[in-house]
Amino acid sequence: MKLSSRLLNYRGFNMSSEVRRRHAEEPIAVSVEHLPRCVAEKSDKTTFKSKGHTLKGPIKATRHVVHSKVDLYTFLVTSFALLFISTGYSYRPDFYRKFLSLQYEHSSNPGHYDIGTDDIYIVFTAVIVLCWIRSFLLEFMLKPFAYYKCNIKSYKSQQRYGEQGWSVIYYSLSWSVGFYLYFTSPYFLDCDYIYLNWPHDQMTGIFKLYYLVQISSWLQQIVVINVEDRRKDHWQMFAHHIITVALTTGSYYYYFTRIGHVILIIMDIVDIFLSTAKILKYCGFSVLCDYVFVVFLILWFVFRHVVYNYIFYHTWAKARDLMGKAGLCGVDLYQKRCWTPFIIDVFLVLLGGLQIITLIWLFLIIKVLIKVIKGTGAQDVRSDEDD
């Protein structure tokens, strides 16, 4: 029987202390078919899915936290970028202030803001900050926690745990802020006020910051899914992120921030439970994972298909009448923004495209539900083999 040289530190082989030390620090990579049964049973069972005693791919179990080069490089690059911005502010405060503070405050209504091209600076800063926080949490907090507290030995499982942990943290914060803003808004449980008195060109500081950070988050996610290992649903995720960025930036430009706000909060609450279920799966709490998955499925259907489609219908049926003819293009000589039926139709097409993608995912989620009912447990069929 042939054994990989990386398994020579197993009991029964003679090696020098230097060789033993070197191999102890390296991850083990070996196929199950090359292992004695007693060794295979002691291996990290969460890292492979076998039929009999064979694997579709290699096992990678680690004796320590393995850091991602992509996340480490991201942490270093973004650290230098933030240092550059803070240093530049000390030399040219008038210019670099745009990277650090909101622009276009109304002189007649302090604390309320309009929009403009200089908002791109704060979006740039927010993307850098989000990348920095994410890479820091993954490499120095979440992955070590997964290894030392949850006993997750597989490198990919550590990475996935960190990614989902970051999602829980971000979406919990974004949804909490978003729901507070929604609860205190005039359109709370009243969709008509989403469009009444349009254009809504006087945003509070916290609302404007919230919306710009959400745009930044989706831009950051486009970067992340293209620099990290690709999943099976890469192109669906990429299309979803592109459509979401188009909707958030377009709604910001056209002052449709109220409908954008509502859609963001109904999306964020679902993602919290999805990532929580995945974390429980990685930690070995399969039964609790199944319960959380059922809650996630209910929220997914209610918010992403019932509530979302009601908002879609309301926009199609009432938006034009509620905004009024005064906002139509060409009605007035001076119009900060104007709308046409074509503009409304473009937004409806984008909203419809987003719904199509979520319907595809719903089909995949139902496949997971069938596995739960059969007793095999919830497993994310949208991701790669190691999830």
Buried (B, 14 or more C-beta within 10 A) or exposed (E): EEBEEEBBBBEEEEEEEEBBEEBEEEBBEBBBEBBEEEBBEEBBEBBBEBEEEEBEEBBBBBEEBBBBEBBBEBBEBBBEBBEEBEEEBEEEEEEBEBBEEBBBBEEEEEEBBBBEEEBBBBBBBBBBBBBBBBBBBBBBBBBBBBBEEBEBBBBBBBBBBBBBBBBBBBBBEBBBBBBEBBEEBEBEEEBEBBBBEBBBBBBBBEBBBBBBBBBBBBBBBBBBBEEBEEBBBBEBBBBBBBBBBBBBBBBBEBBBBBBBBBBBBBBBBBBBBBBBBBBBBBBEBBEBBBBBBBEBBEBBBBBBBEBBEEBBEBBBEBBBEBBBEEBBEEEEEEBEBBBEEEBBEBBBEBBEBBBEBBEBBBEBBEEBBEBBEEEEBBBBBBEBEBB
